[in-house]
């Protein structure tokens, strides 16, 4: 993203760790939405996430924000089918 685009970024999700943030970034990228992170000093320096300290924000360009939020919400509502293969005869 260009410097000019940085002034038009919108938070679409807050994560509580680098792994979760990486998954969200990859999920959006696979759907053609470029995203970046912004984090507080706690996650970068201390490696902790306590009471909001250390949270990581996922930001996208303003014109892609609604689409990104919908995709993330749809994914969160999708049923988890990972265990079904093991229980299905």
Secondary structure, DSSP 8 states (H G I E B T S, - for coil): --HHHHTTEEEEEEESSHHHHHHHHHHHHHTT--EEEEE-HIIIII---BTTBT-EEEEEEGGGHHHHHHHHHHHHHS---TTHHHH--
